[in-house]
Amino acid sequence: MEFLRECELILIGFCASITFYGLFSKIEKIKKKILFFMEIASLLLLMSDYQVYMFRDVQGEHAFWILRICKFIVFFMSIFIVHMFNRYLVNFYLNEVKLLSVPKRLKAGEIMAFTGEALVIVSQFTGLYYTFDEANHYHREKLYVICYLIPVIIWLLQFSVIFQYRKKCDSELSDALMLVPTLPTIAAGVQLFMQGMPLINLTIVGLVITLRVFEVRNTNQKIILSNQREKKLLKEEQETMRSMMEETSYALAEAIEAKDRYTHGHSFRVAQYSEMIAQLAGKDEKERQNIYLAGLLHDVGKIGIPEGIINKDSKLTDEEYAIIKTHPVIGNQILQKIKKNPDLSIGAHYHHERYDGRGYPEGLKAEEIPEIARIIAVADAYDAMTSKRSYRDPLPQQVVRDEIVKGKGTQFDPRFAEIMLAMIDHDTEYTMKEK
């Protein structure tokens, strides 16, 4: 008996803690309110039952009122918690299991709970359930069994609903829900024959705490699943954006290729060579992807150059060459509107800068030139030498290699020129050229 009272004190502490926690929990508003009422009722139930135990043999007016008030709270809160659990099930099966209507057994449980609460109030004035003698001792009356029978019937109704729809919800939560009506029913049967033991109170409160724990777990799982869905959607959105960026880049590259009949495939090969250089330079996948797209669009500014100049068979005049030299600026103006990937405009703007500062359009030198443009510059020059022109075939591989060596440190960044030389040496069959 003393052990059970010690358990009661421990549960009072737990109830107070979870009631406070419940105020800040992030769950559905109706469910939060129901659980809060259940936890407050559990706390009042335990505290009142403990006061009844403490004042059971005490005489005096103070003890007189304490016993009667606390005994009423014990009886009323017991049926009130059963009532709130019935409300919890109604909300659960409508909002989470998605039943079209409230099961009739839960409706019957609601009516019986109201009846039970009303009878507890009536009992205070009629002695229906219990009375106190002149010595302030508590006594059960003949109809006392009704106060046990009503919640037991409600629990059986609740259990039947939970069991019927157990496969429609999480198995662990379903098991926890079945415990709520099952264990108190057993405890009620025991306590009916063992007066003074708070078995049913402890069982009810323990299961209210368990219900809160499972609700927290259920809420956390929902948050995790929601985060996973958001991550999946974000990943899909990023993949869609990347795909759109690639498709747009390919379309622009095709537009460039269509305009310049002498450089078929040039943009695609420059993109491929640039990515290969980036990979050998130790760039990660995202950087290599950006460099590939920048290489693909490095000549996009040629869209703004008259076709007569781009496709001219004879040597360009100084004025025409000056117009050709504006294509990096035009490319920058076109691509800088793409804020998600600034590397595209950088590659287009600076790929004709030289490492020694004698390039265009701004005459940058060495590390002043953005790295991505230094990579594209080597790839661009290599493809220009290894592609067929109207006035010549692709240059021999050794001649191309000598030109790269000659341009190392003057036209090209030495680091990326060395990587290109390694690529040339590895290409023993001379496959890296226009087919």
C-alpha positions in Angstrom: 0.0 0.0 0.0 2.8 2.4 0.9 4.6 1.5 -2.3 1.5 2.5 -4.3 1.3 5.8 -2.5 5.0 6.5 -3.3 4.2 5.7 -7.0 1.4 8.1 -6.7 3.8 10.9 -5.6 6.1 10.1 -8.5 3.3 10.2 -11.0 2.2 13.6 -9.6 5.6 14.9 -10.6 5.4 13.3 -14.0 1.9 14.7 -14.6 3.0 18.2 -13.6 6.0 18.0 -16.0 4.1 16.7 -19.0 1.2 19.2 -18.4 3.7 22.0 -18.6 5.4 20.5 -21.6 2.0 20.1 -23.3 1.5 23.9 -23.3 4.4 24.2 -25.7 4.0 21.1 -27.8 3.4 21.6 -31.5 0.5 19.4 -32.3 -3.0 19.8 -33.7 -5.0 22.4 -31.7 -8.0 20.2 -30.8 -5.8 17.2 -29.9 -3.5 19.5 -27.8 -6.5 20.8 -25.9 -7.9 17.3 -25.2 -4.5 16.0 -24.0 -4.0 19.1 -21.8 -7.4 18.5 -20.1 -6.5 14.8 -19.6 -3.2 15.7 -18.0 -4.7 18.4 -15.8 -7.5 16.0 -14.7 -4.8 13.3 -14.0 -2.8 15.7 -11.9 -6.0 16.8 -9.9 -7.0 13.1 -9.5 -3.6 12.0 -8.1 -3.3 15.1 -5.8 -6.9 14.7 -4.5 -6.5 10.9 -3.9 -3.3 11.5 -2.0 -5.0 14.1 0.2 -7.9 11.7 0.9 -5.2 9.1 2.0 -3.4 11.7 4.2 -6.6 13.0 5.9 -8.5 9.6 6.2 -8.2 9.4 10.0 -8.0 13.1 10.8 -10.8 14.8 12.7 -11.9 18.4 12.5 -13.7 20.7 10.2 -10.7 21.2 7.9 -10.3 17.5 7.4 -14.1 17.2 6.9 -14.1 19.5 3.9 -10.8 18.3 2.5 -12.0 14.7 2.4 -15.3 15.5 0.8 -13.9 17.9 -1.8 -11.0 15.6 -2.7 -13.2 12.5 -2.9 -15.6 14.3 -5.3 -12.6 15.3 -7.4 -11.3 11.7 -7.5 -14.7 10.3 -8.7 -15.4 13.2 -11.1 -11.9 13.3 -12.7 -11.9 9.5 -13.2 -14.9 9.6 -15.4 -13.8 12.9 -16.9 -10.5 11.4 -18.2 -12.5 8.5 -19.7 -14.7 11.2 -21.4 -11.7 13.1 -22.7 -10.1 9.9 -24.1 -13.4 9.2 -25.9 -13.1 12.8 -27.4 -9.5 12.0 -28.4 -10.6 8.8 -30.3 -13.3 10.8 -32.1 -10.8 13.4 -33.2 -8.2 10.7 -34.1 -10.5 8.6 -36.3 -12.0 11.5 -38.1 -8.8 13.5 -38.7 -6.1 10.9 -39.0 -7.7 7.6 -39.9 -10.1 9.6 -42.1 -13.4 7.9 -41.2 -16.4 9.5 -42.8 -18.4 9.6 -39.6 -18.0 9.1 -35.8 -18.5 5.4 -34.9 -21.8 4.9 -33.1 -20.0 3.2 -30.2 -18.0 6.3 -29.5 -21.2 8.4 -29.6 -22.7 6.0 -27.1 -19.5 6.4 -25.0 -19.9 10.2 -25.1 -23.5 9.9 -23.8 -22.5 7.5 -21.0 -19.6 9.7 -19.9 -22.0 12.7 -19.5 -24.3 10.5 -17.6 -21.5 9.3 -15.3 -20.3 12.9 -14.6 -23.9 13.9 -13.8 -24.3 10.9 -11.4 -21.1 11.9 -9.6 -22.5 15.3 -8.9 -25.9 13.9 -7.8 -24.1 11.5 -5.5 -22.7 14.4 -3.5 -26.2 15.3 -2.4 -27.9 11.9 -2.3 -25.1 9.5 -1.1 -25.6 7.4 -4.3 -22.1 6.1 -4.4 -20.6 6.7 -0.9 -21.2 8.5 2.4 -19.1 9.6 5.4 -20.1 8.7 9.0 -19.9 10.9 12.1 -16.2 10.0 12.6 -15.5 11.2 9.0 -14.9 7.7 7.7 -15.7 6.9 4.1 -18.2 4.1 3.2 -19.3 2.7 -0.1 -23.1 2.5 -0.8 -25.1 -0.2 -2.6 -25.1 1.6 -5.9 -21.3 2.2 -5.7 -20.8 -0.4 -8.5 -22.4 2.0 -11.0 -19.4 4.3 -10.8 -17.2 1.4 -11.9 -19.7 -0.1 -14.4 -20.1 3.1 -16.5 -16.4 3.7 -17.3 -15.9 -0.1 -17.9 -18.7 -0.1 -20.5 -17.2 3.0 -22.1 -13.7 1.3 -22.2 -15.2 -1.8 -23.8 -16.8 0.3 -26.5 -13.6 2.2 -27.1 -11.6 -1.0 -27.2 -13.9 -2.5 -29.8 -13.5 0.6 -32.1 -9.7 0.6 -31.6 -9.5 -3.1 -32.4 -11.7 -2.8 -35.5 -9.6 0.0 -37.1 -6.2 -1.1 -35.7 -4.9 -1.8 -39.3 -5.7 1.7 -40.4 -3.0 3.4 -38.2 0.5 2.9 -36.9 0.8 -0.5 -35.2 2.6 0.8 -32.1 0.1 3.7 -31.6 -2.7 1.2 -32.1 -1.3 -1.0 -29.4 -0.9 2.0 -27.0 -4.5 3.0 -27.7 -5.8 -0.5 -26.8 -3.9 -0.4 -23.5 -5.8 2.7 -22.4 -9.2 1.0 -22.0 -7.8 -2.5 -21.3 -5.6 -2.0 -18.2 -8.0 0.4 -16.3 -10.8 -2.2 -16.9 -8.7 -4.8 -15.2 -7.7 -2.4 -12.4 -11.3 -1.5 -11.9 -12.2 -5.2 -11.4 -9.4 -5.6 -8.8 -10.1 -2.3 -7.0 -13.9 -3.1 -6.7 -12.9 -5.8 -4.2 -9.9 -4.1 -2.6 -11.0 -0.9 -1.0 -8.4 1.8 -0.4 -5.9 0.8 -3.1 -5.5 3.5 -5.8 -4.9 0.9 -8.6 -7.4 2.4 -11.1 -6.2 6.0 -10.5 -2.5 5.0 -11.0 -3.4 3.0 -14.1 -5.4 5.7 -15.7 -2.8 8.4 -15.0 0.0 6.1 -16.2 -1.7 5.5 -19.5 -2.4 9.2 -19.9 1.4 9.8 -19.6 2.0 6.9 -22.0 -0.5 8.5 -24.5 1.4 11.8 -24.3 4.7 9.9 -24.9 3.3 8.2 -28.0 1.8 11.4 -29.2 5.2 13.1 -29.0 6.7 10.2 -30.8 4.0 10.3 -33.5 4.5 14.1 -33.9 8.2 13.7 -34.2 7.8 11.1 -36.9 5.4 13.4 -38.8 8.0 16.2 -38.5 10.7 13.8 -39.8 8.6 12.6 -42.7 7.6 16.2 -43.5 11.3 17.2 -43.5 12.1 14.3 -45.8 9.3 15.3 -48.2 10.6 18.9 -48.2 14.1 17.7 -48.9 12.9 15.5 -51.7 10.8 18.3 -53.2 13.8 20.7 -52.9 16.1 18.1 -54.5 13.5 17.6 -57.3 13.2 21.3 -57.8 17.0 21.7 -57.9 17.2 18.9 -60.4 14.5 20.5 -62.5 16.3 23.8 -62.4 19.5 22.1 -63.3 17.8 20.3 -66.2 16.2 23.5 -67.4 19.6 25.3 -67.2 21.2 22.5 -69.2 18.5 22.4 -71.9 18.6 26.2 -72.2 22.4 26.1 -72.5 22.2 23.5 -75.2 19.6 25.4 -77.1 21.8 28.6 -77.0 24.8 26.6 -78.0 22.9 25.2 -81.0 21.9 28.7 -81.9 25.5 29.8 -81.9 26.6 26.7 -84.0 23.8 27.4 -86.5 25.0 30.9 -87.0 28.7 30.1 -87.5 29.0 27.4 -90.2 32.8 27.2 -89.8 32.8 26.1 -86.1 30.3 23.2 -86.0 30.5 21.5 -82.6 33.1 24.0 -81.2 31.0 25.0 -78.2 30.3 21.4 -77.2 34.0 20.4 -77.5 35.2 23.4 -75.6 32.7 22.5 -72.8 34.0 18.9 -72.8 37.7 19.9 -72.7 37.0 22.5 -70.0 35.3 19.9 -67.8 38.2 17.5 -68.4 40.7 20.2 -67.3 38.6 21.0 -64.3 38.5 17.3 -63.3 42.2 16.9 -63.5 42.6 20.1 -61.5 40.6 18.5 -58.7 37.3 20.3 -59.0 34.2 18.7 -57.5 31.2 17.6 -59.5 29.2 20.9 -59.0 32.2 23.0 -60.1 32.8 20.8 -63.1 29.1 21.1 -64.1 29.3 24.9 -63.9 32.5 24.9 -65.9 31.0 22.6 -68.6 28.0 24.9 -69.0 30.2 28.0 -69.0 32.3 26.4 -71.7 29.1 25.6 -73.7 28.0 29.2 -73.6 31.4 31.0 -73.8 30.7 32.2 -77.4 27.0 33.1 -76.9 27.9 36.7 -77.6 28.4 35.8 -81.3 24.6 35.9 -81.6 24.9 39.7 -81.6 27.6 39.7 -84.4 26.4 40.0 -88.0 26.5 36.7 -89.9 28.4 38.4 -92.8 31.4 39.0 -90.4 31.2 35.6 -88.7 31.1 33.6 -91.9 33.4 35.8 -94.0 35.8 33.7 -96.1 38.5 36.3 -96.5 40.6 38.1 -93.9 38.7 40.4 -91.6 39.3 44.1 -91.7 40.4 46.0 -88.6 36.8 47.3 -88.2 35.3 43.8 -88.6 37.8 42.4 -86.1 36.9 45.1 -83.6 33.3 44.0 -84.0 34.2 40.3 -83.4 36.1 41.4 -80.3 32.8 42.7 -78.8 31.3 39.2 -78.5 32.6 38.6 -74.9 30.9 41.8 -73.8 27.7 40.9 -75.6 27.8 37.4 -74.0 28.3 38.9 -70.6 25.2 41.1 -71.1 23.1 38.1 -72.2 24.2 35.7 -69.4 24.5 38.1 -66.4 20.7 38.0 -66.2 21.1 34.4 -65.0 21.6 35.2 -61.3 21.6 31.5 -60.2 24.8 30.8 -62.1 27.1 33.8 -62.4 29.9 31.5 -63.8 28.2 31.5 -67.1 28.6 35.3 -67.7 32.1 35.2 -66.2 33.2 32.5 -68.7 31.7 34.4 -71.6 33.2 37.7 -70.6 36.8 36.8 -69.8 37.7 33.8 -72.0 39.7 35.9 -74.4 41.8 37.5 -71.6 45.5 36.5 -71.7 47.7 35.6 -68.7 50.2 38.3 -69.7 47.5 41.0 -69.8 47.4 41.5 -73.5 43.9 40.0 -74.0 40.5 41.6 -74.3 38.0 43.1 -73.4 39.6 44.4 -70.1 43.2 43.5 -70.4 43.3 41.5 -67.1 46.3 39.4 -66.3 47.3 36.4 -64.2 45.1 35.8 -61.2 43.0 38.9 -62.0 41.3 36.7 -64.6 38.6 34.5 -63.1 39.8 30.9 -62.8 36.9 29.5 -64.9 37.8 31.9 -67.8 41.5 30.7 -67.6 40.3 27.1 -68.0 38.0 27.9 -70.9 40.8 30.0 -72.6 43.0 26.9 -72.9 40.2 24.6 -74.0 39.0 27.3 -76.6 42.5 27.7 -78.1 43.1 24.0 -78.2 39.8 23.4 -80.1 40.5 26.2 -82.5 43.7 24.6 -83.5 42.3 21.1 -83.7 39.2 22.0 -85.8 38.8 22.3 -89.5 38.6 25.7 -91.0 37.7 27.0 -94.5 41.4 27.7 -95.1 43.0 24.7 -93.3 42.5 21.2 -91.8 43.1 20.5 -88.1 46.7 21.2 -87.2 49.0 18.2 -86.4 49.0 17.2 -82.8 52.7 18.1 -82.3 52.1 21.6 -83.7 49.2 22.1 -81.3 51.3 20.9 -78.4 54.1 23.3 -79.3 51.7 26.2 -79.4 50.4 25.3 -76.0 53.9 25.2 -74.7 54.7 28.5 -76.3 51.6 30.1 -74.8 52.2 28.8 -71.2 52.6 31.8 -68.9 51.9 34.3 -71.7 48.5 33.4 -73.3 47.6 30.6 -70.8 47.6 30.0 -67.1 50.7 27.7 -66.6 48.8 25.4 -64.4 46.0 24.7 -66.8 48.4 24.7 -69.8 50.3 21.9 -68.1 47.1 19.9 -67.6 46.2 20.4 -71.3 49.7 19.2 -72.2 49.2 16.1 -70.1 45.8 15.5 -71.9 47.6 15.8 -75.3 50.3 13.4 -74.3 47.7 10.9 -73.1 45.8 11.2 -76.4 48.2 9.0 -78.4 45.6 8.4 -81.1 44.8 12.1 -81.5 41.1 11.7 -80.9 40.6 15.1 -79.3 39.8 17.0 -82.4 36.9 17.8 -84.7 35.6 14.6 -86.3 
